[in-house]
Amino acid sequence: MVADQHPDAGEARVELGEEFARLSADYVRHLRSERRLSEHTVRAYAGDIQSMLLHLQQLGMAGLQDAELPDLRGWLARQQTAGSARASVQRRSAAVRVFWSWAEQTGRVDRNIAAGLKSPKKQRRLPATIDQAAADRMLAAATAAAEEAGGPVGIRDVAILETLYATGIRVSELCGLDLADLDTDRRVLRVFGKGSKERSVPIGGPGLRALQRWLASGRAQLAGAKSGNAVFLGERGGRIDPRVVRRIVHRALGVTEGAPDLGPHGLRHAMATHLLEGGADLRSVQEMLGHSSLATTQIYTHVTNERLRRAFEQAHPRA
């Protein structure tokens, strides 16, 4: 597959005209202040919209009112010709539809020409994950390494791995955990997900015990003036950085036999897959993962079905 690039990378040297620049700035403010999206998401959307506006500008248009649906289709076609991945083209198409809907709702255009903009059908890829035996080996190895090394870092790393696998929360959600977000009596974590949406996620016995051990004997050794109420701390005492968490997970999976190098999101996939394999209902998994759409969670049913198919083909004499 051709490596995906930012749309129209060469356009970065071209500046938007005054009207389009004001539109882009207004939309970015809307994404930040009203939709309260993460800075990463804002940057992605802003890049998509600026690329589309530059395309319209290069066609000689002074404002959105001059554009028609074929102009937007031409912009998408340029992305595909340049070698953008199908998923990226689909995301850009969705970003433009949302932008034009906002423009119509705020009176910047009379009609939403992007409503009829279609994107290429997204290829369904099953998320890579690890089986339950590999997850057990990973956690056992991390615990043994922590015992051998001693000190607070190993205790913290075990707590991070146990929490990610037990709850399926995102790295950003784990790093954002505060002490007040832990309810040890009810065995749940309060998590703030995408769009600052709050949800409660249960955590099992092993995960809770690893967390309690970290809080009781490890955290105090790293805590300092910059710690605040953060649950997980870096070695300098501040709130742990997502990059550190990713390194912890990559290192743990790297020494686990039979485990692909998945990163933290792989543990999220594993949690969801293992829950469904254990009989959990799809709605409950959706709520725990914080998915806004059930369709997003349904991908894990394909993972479990694929595993059953492989097991059948390997074991049944008439497969």
N, C-alpha and C positions, 0 to 999 in steps of 0.2 A: 504494500500500500504506500502511496505517496505521502510523505510526512505533511501534515496539515500546517498551514501557515496563517498568519493573520490576514484577513481579506485585504487585497489590494495594498500589499506592503509598500509598493512604490508610491502610493498616494500620500504617505506620511509627510512628504515634503511639500504637499499642496495645502494651502490654508483654506478653510471654509470662509465664504463671504459673510458679511455682517448678519444677514437674515438667518442663514443656516447655522452660524456660530451661536446666535442667541437661542435658536430652537434647541440645539444640542445642550447648551448650558442649562436651559430651563428643564429639559427632560432629565438630566443628571440630578438636578436638585429634587425633582419629583421622586426619582428612584431612591434617593438617600433619605429625604425627610418624610415623605408620605408612605412609600412602600417599605422603607426601612430595610432595604436589601444590604447584604454584606458588601464590603468594599470590592472584593474580588468579583462578585456578580455585577456590580455597578460598572466596573472597568470593562468587563466583557460586553455588556449591553451597550455601553457608550462607544466602544470600538466598532461594533456592528452598525450602529446608527450613523456614526460619523462616516463610515465607509459608504453607506447607502446615500447619505447627503452629498458626499463628494461625487458620487456617480451622477446624481441628478444635476449637480453644479456643472460637471463636465459636459452634460448634454445641453447646457445653455439655459438652465432654469434658474429663476430668481427666487422662487418660493415653492412651497409644497403644492399650492393650488395648480401649478403648471403640470404636475406629474400625473401619469396615467399608469394603469396596471402593467402594460407591456414594459414600461420603464423599469419597474421593480423586478419583473421577470428577467429582464436583460442583466440587471445587477446580479441576481442569483446565478444566472448562467455563467457570468464571469468567474464566480467563485468555483464552480465546478470545473470550468476550463483550466483554471489555475491549479487544480489538483486538490482542492479542499476536500476533506473527508465528508462522507454523506451525512454523518451525525452533525458536523459543524454547519453544513449548509442548512440542515433542518433547524438547528438552533437559531441561525441568523434569520431564517424565514419567520420563525415564531417571534423573534425580537422585533422585527419590522412590523408585524401585524399588531403587536401590543403597542408599539410606538404610534402607529397611525390611529389606533383606537383612542389613545390618550389625546392625540392631536384633534380628533373629531369632538371628543367630550369636552375639551377645553376651548372649543371654538376657533382653533387654528386652521381647520379645513372644514369644508361643507360636507364632505363625504369621506368615508374610509375606503379608499381604493384597494388597500392591502387585504381587505376581508376575503377577497377571492384568490389570494396568493397561496399557492400550494407548494409544498416542499417534498423532496424525494422521500419515499418511505424508508423509515429507519430500519436498518438491519438489527434483528434481535440477537444480542450476544449474551450468552449465559455468563454471569459473573463468576470469576475463578474463586475458589474457596478451598478450605482444608476439611478433612473428615474429623470426626470426633476423636479418634485415636491420636491423630497428629496434634490436635489442640491439647489433649492431655499430656502428650510428650513435651510439647513446647512449655507448658506451665510447670511441669515437674522439673524440667531442666533449668528454667529460670529460678525456681525456688531453691534448687540445689546450688546453683551458682551464687545466689544471694547468701546462703548459709556459709558457703566456703569463703566468700570475700569479706563478709561482715560489713558493717557500716550502713548508713541510711540509704544510699543510692540503690543498692540491690533490693532492699525492702520496698522502696518507691517503685522500682521497675516491675516487680511482681504485682504490686497493687494496680499499676497501670494496665498491665496485660490482663489481669483477672477482670478488671472493670470493663475494659473494652470488649472482651469476649462475653462477659456475663450480660451486659446491657445493650450492646450494639450501638452505643452512642458514637457520634462523630468525634474526630480529634479536636475540632474547635470547641465542641460541647464539653469534652473532658477537660480541656485546658481552662475553660471558663467556669468550672465548678468552684463554688465557694463553700465554706464550712456550713453555712446555714442551709445549703441545698441537700445535705445529708440527713435523712430521717432513719436512724438506725432501728428505732422501735418498729416502724412499719416496713423496714427494709426496702426503701425506695430512694431514688435520687430525683431531685427537681432539676430539669434540664431546660435550657433555653436554646431552641433550635433556630432554623432558618426563619428570617423575618421576626426574630425575637419571640417566637411562639413557645409558650411554656407547656411542658408535659411532665408527667411523673413516670419513671421507669423503674421497674422492680430489679433488685439485685439479689442473687442467690447467696447461700451460706458461704461458700469458698471466697467469692468476691468480696462479701462484706467483711469476712475475717481478715483478708489481706488489706483491705482499706483501714480497718480498725488498728491493725498492727502498725501500719504506716503512720497513722495519726497519733498512736500512743508512744511509739518509740523512734520513728524515723524522722517525721516532719520537724520536730523540735530541734534536731541536730542541724538542719539546714535553714531553719527560719531566721529571718533577720528583719531589718527595717523595711525592706521592700516586699515582704511576704504578704502583708495585708490579710485578707480572709481566704486566700487561694488554697485549695485543697492540695494540689500538686505543685511542687517547687522545683526549680532548677538548682544546680549546685551552688549558685551564687545567692540563693535565697529568694529570688523573685519568682513570679508566676511562671510555670514551665512553658517553654516555647513549643509550638506544634512540631517544629523540625526535630526537636529532641525526642518527642514522642515517636515520630516516624522512625528515627534511628533505633530506638529501643525495640520497636516491633520488628523492623528489618533484621536486626541482630538476632533476636530470639528465633525468628523463623529460619534464619540462615543456618542455624546449628541444629535444626530439627529435621530428622530424617523423614523423607517423604513429604515435606511441606514446601510448596512453591513460595517464592519471595513475593508476597502479596502486599505488604504494608498494612497499616491500620484498617483501611476500608475492607481488606480481606477478612479481618476478624468480625466486622459488621456483617459481611455476607455469611460468614460461618454461623454466627449467632442466629440469623434469620433462618438459614437452611436447617440447622439442627433443631430449632423450635418446631418447624413444620414437620420434619421427620419424626419428631416426638409426639405429634398429634395436636399442636397448637392450631387455633383457627386463624385464618388469614387476617381478619379484622383486628385481632389482638396484636399480631405481629406488626401490622400497619401502624397501630397506635404507639407501640413501643419504639419503632424506628422513626416516628415522626413524619411519615409520608403523607402528603396532602391528598394524594390520589391512590386508590386501591390498585390501579393498574401498575403503578411503580412496584408495589409489593408482590404482585402476581408473578414477576420474573422468577421469584424463588420457588414457586411451584414447578416451574420448568426445570430448575436445577434438581429438585428432588425426583421428578419424573425421569430425568435423564439418568440419574444414578440408578434408579430401579431398572431402567431398560438395560444399562450396562451390566448390572448384576445378573439379570435374567439371561442375557446373551452369553455371559461367562460360565454360568452354572447350570442352566437347563439343558438336558441332553437333546432336546428337539428345538432349541432356539434358532 
